[in-house]
Amino acid sequence: MAQQADEVDRIVDAWRTQRPDLDFSPMEVLSRVDRLSRHLDRERRDAFRRSDLEPWEWDVLSALRRAGAPFQLSPKQLLQQTLVSSGTMTNRIDRLVERGLVRREDDPDDGRSVLVTLTEPGRVRVDAAITRLVDAEAVLLETLSRGDRDRVAALLRKLALGFDE
């Protein structure tokens, strides 16, 4: 059964005609990853918007939610998980406190430190967003079997680990 050509196939075929001296196999992979990334970004933004969250708010709230009960982390732990500067994180926490999605609490183990805690309204929003997100992502992958998804995930993990080293 012949595979259906996509836009990347058309672009690569044109390049192969013009530059037969080059190996375009990386472009065949990474151009598709880039295109899929744009679709995923659009779906993520929509899932967050429908939960009245900005992507940066999602980053902070989801880190707190993933931490498990009592859904709190230090600002330093949030920095490590969201990869933003200290000043940016302080600003984000301030804005989330204003929205009532998190609160600052004294750290019982260190009186000089604070913990950022997810509030009930914050938990409700982040739970709604993750539900919408996984539903949207499932739709994006519906043409793949579970086995295909597992193989793609394993290959992408292998590729990502090469960058993370």
Residue frames relative to the residue before (quaternion, step in Angstrom):
aa qw qx qy qz dx dy dz
M 1.0000 0.0000 0.0000 0.0000 0.00 0.00 0.00
A 0.3840 -0.7373 0.5121 0.2161 3.58 -0.71 1.07
Q 0.4230 -0.6903 0.5263 0.2599 3.53 -1.04 0.80
Q 0.4840 -0.6489 0.5095 0.2916 3.52 -1.13 0.73
A 0.4047 -0.7127 0.5189 0.2429 3.60 -0.92 0.89
D 0.1978 -0.7562 0.6104 0.1282 3.53 -1.16 0.66
E 0.7458 -0.3942 0.2802 0.4581 3.59 -1.29 -0.03
V 0.6233 0.5320 -0.3511 0.4530 3.60 1.01 -0.71
D 0.6162 0.5359 -0.3488 0.4598 3.60 0.99 -0.76
R 0.6643 0.5054 -0.3077 0.4567 3.59 0.91 -0.89
I 0.6565 0.5027 -0.3101 0.4692 3.61 0.97 -0.86
V 0.6785 0.4885 -0.2919 0.4644 3.58 0.85 -0.98
D 0.6383 0.5240 -0.3353 0.4533 3.61 0.94 -0.80
A 0.6437 0.5117 -0.3191 0.4711 3.58 1.00 -0.79
W 0.6566 0.4946 -0.3117 0.4766 3.59 0.97 -0.83
R 0.6378 0.5291 -0.3414 0.4434 3.61 0.94 -0.81
T 0.6246 0.5292 -0.3338 0.4673 3.57 1.08 -0.69
Q 0.7301 0.4365 -0.2308 0.4724 3.55 0.95 -0.94
R 0.8047 0.1316 -0.0315 0.5781 3.58 1.07 -0.79
P 0.0423 -0.8442 0.5342 0.0079 3.61 0.48 1.14
D 0.5800 0.6071 -0.3631 0.4040 3.59 1.25 -0.25
L 0.6907 0.4778 -0.2740 0.4686 3.62 1.23 -0.28
D 0.3974 -0.6752 0.5715 0.2440 3.54 -1.26 0.59
F 0.1500 -0.8340 0.5293 0.0413 3.57 -0.41 1.24
S 0.3539 0.7581 -0.4902 0.2445 3.61 1.21 0.24
P 0.6161 0.5201 -0.3859 0.4484 3.68 0.95 -0.56
M 0.6422 0.5240 -0.3231 0.4567 3.59 1.00 -0.80
E 0.6091 0.5607 -0.3563 0.4332 3.58 1.04 -0.71
V 0.6931 0.4462 -0.2645 0.5005 3.59 1.05 -0.76
L 0.7857 0.4056 -0.2088 0.4179 3.55 0.50 -1.22
S 0.5928 0.5337 -0.3827 0.4662 3.62 1.10 -0.45
R 0.6431 0.4982 -0.3262 0.4815 3.59 1.06 -0.68
V 0.6163 0.5250 -0.3473 0.4732 3.59 1.00 -0.77
D 0.6530 0.5197 -0.3109 0.4548 3.59 0.94 -0.89
R 0.6728 0.4860 -0.2992 0.4708 3.59 0.89 -0.88
L 0.6540 0.4964 -0.3112 0.4785 3.57 0.97 -0.82
S 0.6082 0.5620 -0.3439 0.4427 3.57 1.06 -0.73
R 0.6437 0.5164 -0.3216 0.4642 3.59 0.99 -0.77
H 0.6383 0.5054 -0.3247 0.4814 3.60 1.00 -0.78
L 0.6589 0.5094 -0.3025 0.4636 3.57 0.93 -0.92
D 0.6380 0.5291 -0.3288 0.4526 3.59 0.92 -0.86
R 0.6478 0.5153 -0.3105 0.4674 3.59 0.96 -0.86
E 0.6756 0.4863 -0.2926 0.4706 3.60 0.92 -0.88
R 0.6426 0.5185 -0.3238 0.4620 3.58 1.01 -0.79
R 0.6544 0.5087 -0.3144 0.4628 3.57 0.89 -0.91
D 0.6501 0.5077 -0.3183 0.4672 3.58 1.00 -0.78
A 0.6452 0.5121 -0.3232 0.4659 3.61 0.95 -0.84
F 0.6686 0.4828 -0.3023 0.4779 3.59 0.96 -0.82
R 0.6422 0.5292 -0.3241 0.4499 3.59 0.94 -0.90
R 0.6719 0.4958 -0.2971 0.4631 3.59 0.94 -0.85
S 0.6891 0.3998 -0.2702 0.5406 3.59 1.27 -0.30
D 0.4556 -0.7114 0.4159 0.3368 3.58 1.33 0.28
L 0.5182 0.5966 -0.4360 0.4306 3.54 0.90 1.01
E 0.3627 -0.6630 0.6059 0.2486 3.51 -1.25 0.58
P 0.6460 -0.5300 0.3596 0.4153 3.63 -1.11 0.48
W 0.6557 0.4988 -0.3298 0.4610 3.63 0.94 -0.74
E 0.6170 0.5258 -0.3498 0.4695 3.59 1.09 -0.65
W 0.6080 0.5581 -0.3308 0.4577 3.55 1.05 -0.83
D 0.6383 0.5478 -0.3353 0.4242 3.59 0.88 -0.93
V 0.7078 0.4500 -0.2628 0.4770 3.58 0.84 -0.98
L 0.6978 0.4805 -0.2855 0.4479 3.58 0.78 -1.03
S 0.6688 0.4930 -0.3217 0.4540 3.60 0.92 -0.78
A 0.5995 0.5396 -0.3679 0.4627 3.61 1.08 -0.61
L 0.6560 0.4950 -0.3089 0.4788 3.58 0.98 -0.83
R 0.6625 0.5102 -0.3120 0.4511 3.62 0.90 -0.88
R 0.6711 0.5028 -0.2987 0.4556 3.58 0.96 -0.85
A 0.5721 0.6055 -0.3765 0.4053 3.58 1.19 -0.47
G 0.4092 -0.7150 0.4723 0.3136 3.59 1.19 -0.41
A 0.7047 -0.4540 0.3239 0.4386 3.54 -1.30 0.36
P 0.5732 -0.1646 -0.8027 0.0079 1.61 -1.90 1.63
F 0.5329 -0.6734 0.3894 0.3331 3.62 1.17 0.61
Q 0.5530 0.5870 -0.4186 0.4176 3.56 0.74 1.05
L 0.0419 -0.7627 0.6454 -0.0076 3.48 -1.25 0.74
S 0.5192 -0.5868 0.5007 0.3681 3.53 -1.26 0.32
P 0.6330 -0.5084 0.3990 0.4261 3.61 -1.17 0.34
K 0.6234 0.5412 -0.3425 0.4486 3.61 1.04 -0.72
Q 0.6504 0.4989 -0.3165 0.4773 3.59 0.97 -0.82
L 0.6329 0.5178 -0.3288 0.4723 3.59 1.03 -0.74
L 0.6081 0.5499 -0.3425 0.4588 3.58 1.05 -0.76
Q 0.6767 0.5061 -0.2921 0.4479 3.55 0.88 -0.98
Q 0.7179 0.4522 -0.2588 0.4616 3.59 1.00 -0.74
T 0.7635 0.3707 -0.1996 0.4897 3.59 1.09 -0.61
L 0.3104 -0.8058 0.4630 0.1999 3.57 1.32 -0.15
V 0.4775 0.6062 -0.4937 0.4009 3.57 0.79 1.05
S 0.6270 -0.5434 0.3929 0.3965 3.58 -1.26 0.24
S 0.6741 -0.4980 0.3682 0.4026 3.54 -1.29 0.38
G 0.6655 0.5076 -0.3018 0.4564 3.59 0.92 -0.89
T 0.6375 0.5168 -0.3189 0.4742 3.55 1.03 -0.81
M 0.6591 0.5068 -0.3163 0.4568 3.58 0.92 -0.88
T 0.6287 0.5293 -0.3418 0.4558 3.60 0.92 -0.82
N 0.6563 0.5084 -0.3004 0.4696 3.57 0.95 -0.89
R 0.6613 0.5074 -0.3073 0.4590 3.58 0.96 -0.86
I 0.6445 0.5027 -0.3252 0.4755 3.57 0.94 -0.83
D 0.6248 0.5423 -0.3377 0.4489 3.61 0.94 -0.87
R 0.6938 0.4807 -0.2767 0.4593 3.58 0.86 -0.95
L 0.6549 0.4966 -0.3097 0.4782 3.58 1.05 -0.73
V 0.5984 0.5313 -0.3538 0.4842 3.60 1.12 -0.64
E 0.6438 0.5285 -0.3195 0.4518 3.61 0.92 -0.90
R 0.7015 0.4511 -0.2578 0.4879 3.58 1.04 -0.75
G 0.4708 -0.6982 0.4267 0.3299 3.59 1.26 -0.16
L 0.4825 0.6901 -0.4189 0.3398 3.58 1.23 0.35
V 0.7605 0.0914 -0.0834 0.6374 3.58 1.30 -0.39
R 0.1416 -0.7489 0.6310 0.1444 3.52 -1.35 0.15
R 0.4073 -0.6658 0.5652 0.2671 3.52 -1.27 0.49
E 0.0331 -0.7774 0.6282 0.0032 3.55 -1.06 0.83
D 0.5436 -0.5811 0.4811 0.3679 3.56 -1.16 0.55
D 0.4290 -0.6730 0.5411 0.2648 3.53 -1.07 0.82
P 0.3916 -0.7514 0.4744 0.2388 3.62 -0.53 1.12
D 0.6799 0.4860 -0.2828 0.4707 3.58 1.21 -0.49
D 0.7833 0.1279 -0.0619 0.6051 3.60 1.24 -0.34
G 0.3288 -0.8048 0.4665 0.1630 3.56 -0.15 1.31
R 0.6492 0.5098 -0.3246 0.4619 3.60 1.22 -0.31
S 0.7068 0.4585 -0.2426 0.4810 3.58 1.23 -0.32
V 0.2702 -0.7340 0.5945 0.1867 3.52 -1.32 0.32
L 0.2678 -0.7028 0.6298 0.1941 3.50 -1.37 0.30
V 0.3023 -0.7112 0.6021 0.2006 3.53 -1.14 0.65
T 0.0982 -0.8194 0.5648 -0.0048 3.55 -0.69 1.15
L 0.4423 -0.6756 0.5315 0.2559 3.53 -0.99 0.91
T 0.3082 -0.7412 0.5653 0.1899 3.59 -0.86 0.95
E 0.6836 -0.4630 0.3531 0.4400 3.57 -1.27 0.17
P 0.6600 0.4772 -0.3386 0.4712 3.66 0.84 -0.76
G 0.6288 0.5247 -0.3333 0.4672 3.59 1.07 -0.66
R 0.6522 0.5088 -0.3139 0.4661 3.58 0.98 -0.84
V 0.6322 0.5310 -0.3339 0.4549 3.58 0.96 -0.84
R 0.6792 0.4936 -0.2925 0.4577 3.60 0.90 -0.92
V 0.6930 0.4674 -0.2968 0.4617 3.57 0.83 -0.93
D 0.6315 0.5171 -0.3388 0.4679 3.62 1.04 -0.65
A 0.6367 0.5053 -0.3300 0.4799 3.60 1.00 -0.75
A 0.6653 0.5132 -0.3066 0.4472 3.58 0.94 -0.89
I 0.6772 0.4790 -0.3186 0.4587 3.61 0.88 -0.83
T 0.6084 0.5358 -0.3557 0.4651 3.59 1.08 -0.64
R 0.6671 0.4880 -0.2960 0.4787 3.58 0.90 -0.91
L 0.6577 0.5317 -0.3092 0.4349 3.56 0.97 -0.86
V 0.7046 0.4418 -0.2961 0.4698 3.61 0.74 -0.91
D 0.5987 0.5424 -0.3607 0.4661 3.60 1.12 -0.57
A 0.6737 0.4851 -0.2912 0.4754 3.59 0.93 -0.92
E 0.6591 0.5037 -0.3153 0.4609 3.58 0.96 -0.80
A 0.6097 0.5437 -0.3505 0.4580 3.58 1.06 -0.67
V 0.6314 0.5201 -0.3281 0.4724 3.59 1.03 -0.77
L 0.6439 0.5283 -0.3258 0.4474 3.60 0.96 -0.82
L 0.7633 0.3688 -0.1851 0.4971 3.58 1.09 -0.70
E 0.3739 0.7874 -0.4468 0.2013 3.59 1.25 0.03
T 0.6279 0.5373 -0.3568 0.4356 3.61 1.13 -0.37
L 0.6615 0.4792 -0.3055 0.4894 3.60 1.28 -0.16
S 0.4544 -0.6456 0.5386 0.2942 3.54 -1.10 0.73
R 0.6683 -0.4742 0.3683 0.4391 3.58 -1.26 0.20
G 0.6434 0.5230 -0.3186 0.4594 3.58 0.99 -0.79
D 0.6396 0.5103 -0.3187 0.4785 3.58 1.01 -0.82
R 0.6352 0.5261 -0.3288 0.4600 3.59 0.96 -0.84
D 0.6566 0.5136 -0.3076 0.4588 3.57 0.94 -0.90
R 0.6617 0.5007 -0.3044 0.4676 3.60 0.98 -0.85
V 0.6480 0.5007 -0.3175 0.4782 3.59 0.94 -0.85
A 0.6471 0.5182 -0.3222 0.4571 3.60 0.92 -0.89
A 0.6609 0.5055 -0.3117 0.4588 3.59 0.93 -0.85
L 0.6689 0.4913 -0.3024 0.4687 3.58 0.94 -0.83
L 0.6638 0.4872 -0.3075 0.4770 3.59 0.95 -0.81
R 0.6002 0.5432 -0.3529 0.4692 3.60 1.08 -0.68
K 0.6508 0.5184 -0.3083 0.4612 3.56 0.92 -0.96
L 0.6635 0.4951 -0.2962 0.4762 3.57 0.95 -0.86
A 0.6767 0.4972 -0.2953 0.4558 3.59 0.88 -0.94
L 0.6301 0.5428 -0.3440 0.4360 3.60 0.95 -0.76
G 0.5989 0.5621 -0.3491 0.4512 3.56 1.14 -0.58
F 0.6841 0.4575 -0.2783 0.4952 3.59 1.09 -0.64
D 0.6746 0.5328 -0.2890 0.4214 3.56 1.06 -0.75
E 0.5609 0.6414 -0.3857 0.3539 3.59 1.20 -0.39
